[in-house]
Amino acid sequence: MLKIVPDPPLHDKYTTHTLEDLLVQISEYLVCALTVSQQTVLLHAKPPGQVLTLAAMHEIDSARTLVEVALSRVQSRH
């Protein structure tokens, strides 16, 4: 029987990255998510459309702060 889906690679794209590299990449994704959320708040000027977006912005900012703390601890070990 012919296989349609190939086997996954032995190493995924994240195994070669250091913890520091991963934290930096996560931080960059969170900055992008925060920017998109801020633009969404500007597009939906009425409060019902903003409530969940503002809550998401708060959570994204909190996660970004935690990543920055973790990154500073990783960098201080080097």
N, CA, C and O atoms as a GROMACS GRO file, in nm:
protein
  312
    1MET      N    1   0.084  -0.117   0.000
    1MET     CA    2   0.000   0.000   0.000
    1MET      C    3   0.089   0.125   0.000
    1MET      O    4   0.188   0.130   0.073
    2LEU      N    5   0.055   0.219  -0.078
    2LEU     CA    6   0.133   0.341  -0.092
    2LEU      C    7   0.095   0.441   0.017
    2LEU      O    8  -0.023   0.467   0.040
    3LYS      N    9   0.197   0.497   0.086
    3LYS     CA   10   0.170   0.595   0.190
    3LYS      C   11   0.144   0.731   0.127
    3LYS      O   12   0.221   0.778   0.043
    4ILE      N   13   0.036   0.794   0.168
    4ILE     CA   14   0.002   0.927   0.118
    4ILE      C   15   0.071   1.035   0.201
    4ILE      O   16   0.119   1.135   0.147
    5VAL      N   17   0.075   1.015   0.332
    5VAL     CA   18   0.133   1.113   0.423
    5VAL      C   19   0.274   1.067   0.460
    5VAL      O   20   0.291   0.954   0.506
    6PRO      N   21   0.374   1.152   0.442
    6PRO     CA   22   0.511   1.112   0.478
    6PRO      C   23   0.530   1.108   0.629
    6PRO      O   24   0.455   1.171   0.704
    7ASP      N   25   0.630   1.034   0.672
    7ASP     CA   26   0.664   1.031   0.813
    7ASP      C   27   0.718   1.168   0.855
    7ASP      O   28   0.783   1.236   0.776
    8PRO      N   29   0.690   1.208   0.980
    8PRO     CA   30   0.744   1.336   1.026
    8PRO      C   31   0.896   1.328   1.039
    8PRO      O   32   0.951   1.219   1.057
    9PRO      N   33   0.964   1.441   1.030
    9PRO     CA   34   1.108   1.438   1.046
    9PRO      C   35   1.146   1.395   1.188
    9PRO      O   36   1.068   1.410   1.281
   10LEU      N   37   1.266   1.342   1.201
   10LEU     CA   38   1.309   1.295   1.332
   10LEU      C   39   1.321   1.409   1.432
   10LEU      O   40   1.294   1.392   1.551
   11HIS      N   41   1.362   1.525   1.385
   11HIS     CA   42   1.377   1.641   1.472
   11HIS      C   43   1.284   1.750   1.422
   11HIS      O   44   1.289   1.790   1.306
   12ASP      N   45   1.199   1.798   1.513
   12ASP     CA   46   1.112   1.907   1.469
   12ASP      C   47   1.192   2.038   1.472
   12ASP      O   48   1.306   2.041   1.518
   13LYS      N   49   1.131   2.143   1.423
   13LYS     CA   50   1.204   2.268   1.404
   13LYS      C   51   1.241   2.337   1.535
   13LYS      O   52   1.317   2.434   1.533
   14TYR      N   53   1.190   2.290   1.649
   14TYR     CA   54   1.220   2.354   1.776
   14TYR      C   55   1.326   2.282   1.858
   14TYR      O   56   1.371   2.336   1.959
   15THR      N   57   1.368   2.164   1.817
   15THR     CA   58   1.463   2.089   1.899
   15THR      C   59   1.604   2.147   1.894
   15THR      O   60   1.682   2.125   1.985
   16THR      N   61   1.636   2.220   1.789
   16THR     CA   62   1.771   2.274   1.778
   16THR      C   63   1.785   2.410   1.844
   16THR      O   64   1.896   2.462   1.856
   17HIS      N   65   1.674   2.469   1.888
   17HIS     CA   66   1.678   2.599   1.951
   17HIS      C   67   1.708   2.586   2.100
   17HIS      O   68   1.668   2.490   2.165
   18THR      N   69   1.778   2.684   2.152
   18THR     CA   70   1.801   2.688   2.295
   18THR      C   71   1.677   2.743   2.364
   18THR      O   72   1.588   2.798   2.299
   19LEU      N   73   1.672   2.729   2.495
   19LEU     CA   74   1.561   2.783   2.571
   19LEU      C   75   1.552   2.934   2.552
   19LEU      O   76   1.443   2.990   2.541
   20GLU      N   77   1.666   2.999   2.548
   20GLU     CA   78   1.670   3.143   2.528
   20GLU      C   79   1.610   3.181   2.392
   20GLU      O   80   1.532   3.276   2.383
   21ASP      N   81   1.646   3.107   2.287
   21ASP     CA   82   1.591   3.134   2.154
   21ASP      C   83   1.439   3.117   2.152
   21ASP      O   84   1.368   3.197   2.092
   22LEU      N   85   1.390   3.013   2.219
   22LEU     CA   86   1.247   2.989   2.223
   22LEU      C   87   1.174   3.100   2.298
   22LEU      O   88   1.067   3.144   2.256
   23LEU      N   89   1.232   3.146   2.409
   23LEU     CA   90   1.169   3.254   2.484
   23LEU      C   91   1.164   3.384   2.404
   23LEU      O   92   1.066   3.458   2.411
   24VAL      N   93   1.270   3.412   2.330
   24VAL     CA   94   1.270   3.531   2.245
   24VAL      C   95   1.163   3.520   2.138
   24VAL      O   96   1.092   3.617   2.112
   25GLN      N   97   1.151   3.403   2.077
   25GLN     CA   98   1.050   3.384   1.973
   25GLN      C   99   0.909   3.395   2.031
   25GLN      O  100   0.822   3.455   1.968
   26ILE      N  101   0.887   3.339   2.149
   26ILE     CA  102   0.756   3.351   2.215
   26ILE      C  103   0.725   3.497   2.243
   26ILE      O  104   0.613   3.542   2.222
   27SER      N  105   0.824   3.570   2.291
   27SER     CA  106   0.805   3.712   2.320
   27SER      C  107   0.765   3.789   2.194
   27SER      O  108   0.678   3.875   2.200
   28GLU      N  109   0.828   3.758   2.083
   28GLU     CA  110   0.795   3.824   1.957
   28GLU      C  111   0.653   3.791   1.912
   28GLU      O  112   0.582   3.879   1.864
   29TYR      N  113   0.611   3.666   1.928
   29TYR     CA  114   0.474   3.629   1.895
   29TYR      C  115   0.374   3.704   1.983
   29TYR      O  116   0.270   3.748   1.935
   30LEU      N  117   0.407   3.718   2.111
   30LEU     CA  118   0.317   3.788   2.202
   30LEU      C  119   0.306   3.937   2.168
   30LEU      O  120   0.199   3.996   2.181
   31VAL      N  121   0.417   3.997   2.127
   31VAL     CA  122   0.412   4.138   2.084
   31VAL      C  123   0.321   4.152   1.962
   31VAL      O  124   0.243   4.247   1.955
   32CYS      N  125   0.331   4.059   1.868
   32CYS     CA  126   0.245   4.062   1.750
   32CYS      C  127   0.098   4.045   1.790
   32CYS      O  128   0.011   4.115   1.739
   33ALA      N  129   0.071   3.952   1.878
   33ALA     CA  130  -0.067   3.929   1.923
   33ALA      C  131  -0.122   4.052   1.994
   33ALA      O  132  -0.239   4.087   1.977
   34LEU      N  133  -0.039   4.118   2.074
   34LEU     CA  134  -0.083   4.238   2.144
   34LEU      C  135  -0.113   4.350   2.044
   34LEU      O  136  -0.210   4.424   2.061
   35THR      N  137  -0.031   4.363   1.943
   35THR     CA  138  -0.053   4.466   1.840
   35THR      C  139  -0.184   4.441   1.765
   35THR      O  140  -0.259   4.535   1.739
   36VAL      N  141  -0.210   4.316   1.730
   36VAL     CA  142  -0.335   4.283   1.661
   36VAL      C  143  -0.454   4.314   1.752
   36VAL      O  144  -0.555   4.367   1.705
   37SER      N  145  -0.442   4.282   1.879
   37SER     CA  146  -0.550   4.311   1.973
   37SER      C  147  -0.575   4.460   1.986
   37SER      O  148  -0.689   4.504   1.992
   38GLN      N  149  -0.468   4.538   1.991
   38GLN     CA  150  -0.483   4.682   2.000
   38GLN      C  151  -0.554   4.738   1.877
   38GLN      O  152  -0.639   4.826   1.888
   39GLN      N  153  -0.520   4.687   1.761
   39GLN     CA  154  -0.586   4.732   1.638
   39GLN      C  155  -0.734   4.691   1.638
   39GLN      O  156  -0.818   4.765   1.587
   40THR      N  157  -0.764   4.576   1.693
   40THR     CA  158  -0.902   4.530   1.700
   40THR      C  159  -0.985   4.622   1.789
   40THR      O  160  -1.100   4.651   1.758
   41VAL      N  161  -0.927   4.667   1.901
   41VAL     CA  162  -0.997   4.760   1.989
   41VAL      C  163  -1.028   4.890   1.915
   41VAL      O  164  -1.135   4.948   1.931
   42LEU      N  165  -0.934   4.935   1.834
   42LEU     CA  166  -0.957   5.058   1.759
   42LEU      C  167  -1.066   5.041   1.653
   42LEU      O  168  -1.140   5.135   1.625
   43LEU      N  169  -1.076   4.922   1.595
   43LEU     CA  170  -1.178   4.897   1.492
   43LEU      C  171  -1.317   4.882   1.552
   43LEU      O  172  -1.416   4.920   1.489
   44HIS      N  173  -1.326   4.826   1.672
   44HIS     CA  174  -1.455   4.806   1.739
   44HIS      C  175  -1.467   4.907   1.851
   44HIS      O  176  -1.434   4.879   1.966
   45ALA      N  177  -1.514   5.025   1.817
   45ALA     CA  178  -1.519   5.136   1.912
   45ALA      C  179  -1.627   5.121   2.018
   45ALA      O  180  -1.622   5.189   2.120
   46LYS      N  181  -1.724   5.034   1.996
   46LYS     CA  182  -1.832   5.017   2.093
   46LYS      C  183  -1.790   4.919   2.202
   46LYS      O  184  -1.727   4.817   2.173
   47PRO      N  185  -1.823   4.949   2.328
   47PRO     CA  186  -1.781   4.865   2.441
   47PRO      C  187  -1.813   4.716   2.430
   47PRO      O  188  -1.728   4.636   2.470
   48PRO      N  189  -1.929   4.672   2.379
   48PRO     CA  190  -1.951   4.526   2.374
   48PRO      C  191  -1.845   4.452   2.292
   48PRO      O  192  -1.808   4.339   2.325
   49GLY      N  193  -1.796   4.514   2.186
   49GLY     CA  194  -1.695   4.450   2.104
   49GLY      C  195  -1.556   4.458   2.161
   49GLY      O  196  -1.466   4.386   2.118
   50GLN      N  197  -1.537   4.546   2.258
   50GLN     CA  198  -1.404   4.568   2.313
   50GLN      C  199  -1.373   4.484   2.436
   50GLN      O  200  -1.256   4.458   2.465
   51VAL      N  201  -1.474   4.443   2.509
   51VAL     CA  202  -1.453   4.380   2.639
   51VAL      C  203  -1.363   4.257   2.630
   51VAL      O  204  -1.265   4.248   2.704
   52LEU      N  205  -1.394   4.165   2.543
   52LEU     CA  206  -1.312   4.043   2.532
   52LEU      C  207  -1.173   4.074   2.477
   52LEU      O  208  -1.075   4.012   2.517
   53THR      N  209  -1.166   4.168   2.385
   53THR     CA  210  -1.036   4.204   2.329
   53THR      C  211  -0.947   4.269   2.435
   53THR      O  212  -0.828   4.240   2.441
   54LEU      N  213  -1.005   4.355   2.518
   54LEU     CA  214  -0.927   4.416   2.626
   54LEU      C  215  -0.881   4.312   2.728
   54LEU      O  216  -0.770   4.319   2.780
   55ALA      N  217  -0.968   4.214   2.755
   55ALA     CA  218  -0.929   4.105   2.845
   55ALA      C  219  -0.815   4.023   2.784
   55ALA      O  220  -0.721   3.986   2.854
   56ALA      N  221  -0.824   3.995   2.654
   56ALA     CA  222  -0.718   3.922   2.586
   56ALA      C  223  -0.587   4.001   2.588
   56ALA      O  224  -0.480   3.944   2.606
   57MET      N  225  -0.596   4.132   2.568
   57MET     CA  226  -0.476   4.217   2.573
   57MET      C  227  -0.410   4.209   2.710
   57MET      O  228  -0.288   4.204   2.720
   58HIS      N  229  -0.491   4.210   2.814
   58HIS     CA  230  -0.437   4.200   2.950
   58HIS      C  231  -0.364   4.067   2.969
   58HIS      O  232  -0.254   4.064   3.025
   59GLU      N  233  -0.424   3.959   2.923
   59GLU     CA  234  -0.361   3.827   2.937
   59GLU      C  235  -0.234   3.816   2.854
   59GLU      O  236  -0.135   3.759   2.900
   60ILE      N  237  -0.236   3.868   2.733
   60ILE     CA  238  -0.117   3.865   2.647
   60ILE      C  239  -0.004   3.944   2.710
   60ILE      O  240   0.111   3.900   2.709
   61ASP      N  241  -0.036   4.062   2.765
   61ASP     CA  242   0.066   4.145   2.829
   61ASP      C  243   0.123   4.076   2.952
   61ASP      O  244   0.243   4.084   2.978
   62SER      N  245   0.038   4.008   3.029
   62SER     CA  246   0.086   3.934   3.146
   62SER      C  247   0.178   3.820   3.105
   62SER      O  248   0.281   3.796   3.169
   63ALA      N  249   0.141   3.749   2.999
   63ALA     CA  250   0.226   3.640   2.950
   63ALA      C  251   0.359   3.693   2.898
   63ALA      O  252   0.463   3.632   2.920
   64ARG      N  253   0.355   3.807   2.830
   64ARG     CA  254   0.478   3.866   2.779
   64ARG      C  255   0.571   3.907   2.893
   64ARG      O  256   0.693   3.891   2.883
   65THR      N  257   0.514   3.960   3.001
   65THR     CA  258   0.593   3.996   3.118
   65THR      C  259   0.660   3.873   3.180
   65THR      O  260   0.777   3.878   3.216
   66LEU      N  261   0.585   3.764   3.190
   66LEU     CA  262   0.642   3.640   3.244
   66LEU      C  263   0.755   3.587   3.156
   66LEU      O  264   0.856   3.539   3.206
   67VAL      N  265   0.737   3.595   3.024
   67VAL     CA  266   0.841   3.550   2.932
   67VAL      C  267   0.966   3.637   2.947
   67VAL      O  268   1.078   3.585   2.945
   68GLU      N  269   0.948   3.767   2.963
   68GLU     CA  270   1.062   3.856   2.980
   68GLU      C  271   1.137   3.825   3.110
   68GLU      O  272   1.260   3.831   3.113
   69VAL      N  273   1.065   3.793   3.217
   69VAL     CA  274   1.129   3.755   3.343
   69VAL      C  275   1.207   3.625   3.325
   69VAL      O  276   1.322   3.614   3.369
   70ALA      N  277   1.146   3.527   3.260
   70ALA     CA  278   1.214   3.400   3.235
   70ALA      C  279   1.337   3.421   3.147
   70ALA      O  280   1.442   3.361   3.172
   71LEU      N  281   1.326   3.506   3.047
   71LEU     CA  282   1.439   3.534   2.958
   71LEU      C  283   1.552   3.600   3.034
   71LEU      O  284   1.669   3.567   3.012
   72SER      N  285   1.521   3.692   3.122
   72SER     CA  286   1.626   3.758   3.199
   72SER      C  287   1.696   3.660   3.292
   72SER      O  288   1.816   3.672   3.317
   73ARG      N  289   1.622   3.561   3.345
   73ARG     CA  290   1.684   3.460   3.431
   73ARG      C  291   1.773   3.367   3.351
   73ARG      O  292   1.879   3.327   3.399
   74VAL      N  293   1.731   3.333   3.230
   74VAL     CA  294   1.813   3.246   3.145
   74VAL      C  295   1.940   3.320   3.108
   74VAL      O  296   2.048   3.262   3.112
   75GLN      N  297   1.928   3.448   3.071
   75GLN     CA  298   2.045   3.526   3.029
   75GLN      C  299   2.141   3.551   3.145
   75GLN      O  300   2.262   3.560   3.123
   76SER      N  301   2.089   3.562   3.267
   76SER     CA  302   2.176   3.587   3.382
   76SER      C  303   2.259   3.464   3.419
   76SER      O  304   2.361   3.477   3.486
   77ARG      N  305   2.216   3.346   3.376
   77ARG     CA  306   2.292   3.222   3.404
   77ARG      C  307   2.414   3.208   3.315
   77ARG      O  308   2.508   3.135   3.348
   78HIS      N  309   2.415   3.279   3.202
   78HIS     CA  310   2.527   3.267   3.106
   78HIS      C  311   2.640   3.355   3.145
   78HIS      O  312   2.742   3.358   3.077
   0.00000   0.00000   0.00000
